[in-house]
Amino acid sequence: MAIFSVYVVNKAGGLIYQLDHCAPRADTEKTFSFPLDLVLRPHDERVVVAFGQRDGIRVGHAVLAINGAEVNGRLTADGQDVLQFLGNPANYPVSIRFGRHRLSSNEKLMLASMFHSLFAIGSQLSPEVGSSGIEMLETDTFKLHCFQTLTGTAAAAAPGAPEPGLADASVLAAPGIKFMVLADPRQAGIDALLRKIYEIYSDFALKNPFYSLEMPIRCELFDQNLKLALEVAEKAGPFGPGS
């Protein structure tokens, strides 16, 4: 069991914190002779396997390194086109490392924004007013758990304020800060972990005089206590009183 990563998304849908805690490695490195018995194609600024699964190399895996040097998208470390380099018999034998590509910072920002929108759509589709939105997404290899702080109710609850109707439902559904955890489907205690992360955020980010609301979290004590909480959750499961 493992906890893979943590994301914190602000009220506007911007990613303000991200931590890769335990990234499963599925890289495979092999030495090939010419001609290459895999079909490679360019895709989304990288070179990926289009056909020819073998020895742990799967369709969709990207070329990560050639002869021990990391590639830069479609270019080798010395600036050559990867497909042209691998198409030249003079460059063989060649060692190629394949694996799932690592998300760039821009891709993480985009995905956080997309989840923020999906969360809002889930709330809108609910047959009941004031839905909590998406709390969990499940796949065969991981679960995404989401906890959103409660906001947006103060105006509706102010003394003398009229009772909100359907037209005012958006007041009750105003977004809060979202804490997202990606974990192994078998990992227990995630609900308690999310509450613990919120507690750490309150203690070490919100109470930091140098931290500005809605801005990226760059607090050393927040980092340290979050990593400790993740380790405790992986080893001991749910948090008990006083954790």
C-alpha positions in Angstrom: 0.0 0.0 0.0 1.2 3.5 -0.7 0.3 7.2 -1.0 1.4 8.5 -4.3 0.9 12.2 -4.3 -0.9 15.2 -2.7 -2.4 18.2 -4.4 -3.8 21.4 -2.9 -6.1 23.5 -5.2 -7.2 27.0 -4.3 -10.8 28.4 -4.6 -10.1 29.6 -8.2 -8.9 26.2 -9.4 -5.2 27.0 -9.3 -2.7 24.5 -8.1 -0.9 25.9 -5.0 0.9 22.8 -3.7 1.9 19.5 -5.1 4.0 16.7 -3.6 5.1 13.4 -5.2 5.4 11.1 -2.2 5.8 7.6 -3.7 6.0 7.4 -7.5 5.9 3.8 -8.7 8.8 3.1 -11.0 8.0 1.0 -14.1 11.0 2.0 -16.2 12.6 -0.6 -18.4 16.0 -0.3 -20.0 17.1 -2.6 -22.9 20.0 -2.7 -25.4 18.8 -3.0 -29.0 20.5 -3.9 -32.3 19.5 -2.5 -35.6 16.7 -2.5 -36.8 14.7 -1.5 -33.8 11.9 -4.1 -33.3 9.5 -1.5 -31.8 7.4 1.1 -33.6 7.9 4.5 -32.2 5.7 7.6 -33.0 5.9 11.3 -31.8 3.0 12.1 -29.5 2.5 15.3 -27.3 6.1 16.4 -27.6 7.5 13.0 -26.8 8.4 9.8 -28.6 6.2 6.8 -27.5 5.8 3.2 -28.3 3.0 2.7 -30.8 3.4 -1.0 -31.5 5.5 -4.0 -30.2 5.1 -4.7 -26.5 7.9 -6.8 -25.0 10.0 -7.3 -21.8 8.0 -4.8 -19.7 7.9 -2.2 -22.5 4.3 -1.3 -23.2 2.4 0.7 -25.8 2.2 4.2 -24.6 5.6 4.2 -22.8 7.8 7.1 -23.7 11.5 7.1 -24.5 13.1 8.5 -21.3 16.8 8.1 -21.9 19.2 7.0 -24.6 22.6 5.5 -23.7 22.0 6.7 -20.1 21.4 10.3 -21.0 17.9 11.7 -20.4 16.0 12.8 -23.5 14.3 16.2 -23.7 10.9 15.5 -25.3 11.6 14.6 -28.9 15.3 15.5 -28.6 18.3 13.6 -27.3 20.5 15.1 -24.7 22.8 16.6 -27.4 19.9 18.1 -29.3 19.3 15.4 -32.0 15.9 14.3 -33.1 15.2 11.0 -31.3 13.5 9.3 -34.3 16.3 10.3 -36.6 19.0 9.1 -34.1 17.3 5.7 -33.7 16.9 5.4 -37.5 20.6 5.6 -38.1 22.3 2.1 -38.1 25.6 3.7 -37.1 24.2 4.5 -33.6 23.7 0.8 -32.8 23.8 -1.0 -30.5 21.9 1.5 -28.4 20.5 1.4 -24.8 17.0 2.9 -24.5 15.1 3.4 -21.3 11.3 3.3 -21.6 8.6 4.2 -19.0 5.6 6.4 -18.2 6.4 10.0 -18.9 6.7 12.4 -15.9 4.1 15.1 -15.8 5.6 18.6 -16.3 4.7 21.5 -14.0 2.4 22.9 -16.7 0.6 19.6 -17.1 0.0 19.3 -13.3 -1.4 22.9 -13.3 -3.7 22.0 -16.2 -5.0 18.8 -14.6 -5.7 20.5 -11.2 -7.7 23.1 -13.1 -9.6 20.4 -14.9 -10.5 18.5 -11.7 -11.7 21.8 -10.2 -14.1 22.2 -13.1 -15.2 18.5 -12.9 -15.8 19.0 -9.1 -18.1 22.0 -9.9 -19.9 20.0 -12.6 -20.5 17.2 -10.1 -22.0 19.6 -7.6 -24.3 21.1 -10.3 -25.5 17.7 -11.5 -26.6 16.7 -8.0 -30.4 16.4 -7.5 -30.0 17.9 -4.1 -28.8 21.5 -3.4 -25.5 21.9 -1.6 -23.8 18.7 -2.9 -20.3 18.1 -1.6 -19.0 17.4 -5.1 -16.6 14.7 -6.1 -15.2 13.0 -3.1 -13.5 10.0 -4.8 -12.5 8.7 -8.2 -11.5 5.1 -8.5 -9.5 3.2 -11.1 -7.9 -0.2 -11.0 -4.5 1.2 -10.0 -5.2 4.2 -7.8 -8.0 6.2 -6.0 -8.2 10.0 -6.0 -9.7 11.3 -2.7 -10.8 14.9 -2.4 -11.7 17.0 0.7 -13.0 20.5 0.2 -13.1 23.1 3.0 -16.5 24.6 3.8 -16.9 28.1 2.5 -19.6 30.3 1.0 -22.2 29.9 3.7 -21.5 33.0 5.8 -23.4 35.4 3.6 -26.5 33.2 3.5 -26.4 32.7 7.3 -25.9 36.4 8.2 -28.6 37.9 10.5 -31.5 39.2 8.4 -30.4 37.5 5.2 -33.2 35.9 3.2 -33.4 32.1 3.0 -31.6 31.1 -0.2 -33.7 29.6 -3.0 -32.6 27.7 -6.1 -31.4 30.9 -7.7 -29.1 31.4 -4.7 -27.8 27.8 -4.6 -24.4 29.0 -5.9 -23.9 30.9 -2.6 -24.0 27.7 -0.7 -21.9 25.9 -3.3 -19.1 28.4 -3.3 -15.8 26.5 -3.7 -13.3 26.1 -0.9 -9.7 24.9 -0.8 -9.4 21.3 -2.2 -7.0 18.8 -0.7 -6.5 15.8 -3.0 -4.6 12.6 -2.3 -3.8 9.9 -4.9 -3.3 6.5 -3.2 -3.2 2.8 -3.7 -6.8 1.5 -3.8 -6.0 -0.7 -0.8 -4.7 2.2 1.4 -6.8 2.7 4.5 -7.4 5.8 6.5 -7.4 8.4 3.7 -10.4 10.3 5.1 -8.6 10.8 8.4 -5.4 11.7 6.5 -7.2 14.4 4.5 -8.5 16.0 7.7 -4.9 15.8 9.1 -3.6 17.6 6.0 -6.2 20.3 6.5 -5.1 20.6 10.1 -1.4 20.9 9.0 -2.4 23.5 6.4 -4.2 25.5 9.1 -1.3 25.3 11.6 1.7 25.8 9.3 0.5 27.7 6.3 -2.5 29.9 7.4 -0.7 30.9 10.6 2.5 31.7 8.8 2.8 35.5 8.7 4.6 35.3 5.4 2.0 33.3 3.6 -0.6 34.9 1.4 -4.0 33.3 0.9 -4.6 31.5 -2.4 -0.9 31.7 -3.3 1.6 28.8 -3.7 2.5 27.2 -0.3 6.2 27.5 0.3 6.5 26.7 4.0 9.2 24.4 5.3 7.2 23.3 8.4 4.2 22.5 6.2 6.4 20.3 4.0 8.0 18.5 7.0 4.7 17.8 8.8 2.9 16.8 5.7 5.6 14.2 4.8 5.5 12.9 8.4 1.7 12.5 8.2 2.0 10.6 4.9 4.6 8.2 6.4 2.4 7.7 9.5 -0.7 7.0 7.4 1.1 4.5 5.2 2.5 2.5 8.2 -0.2 2.9 10.8 -3.4 3.5 8.9 -6.0 5.8 10.4 -5.0 8.6 12.7 -6.1 8.3 16.3 -6.9 11.0 18.9 -4.1 13.4 19.4 -2.2 12.3 16.3 
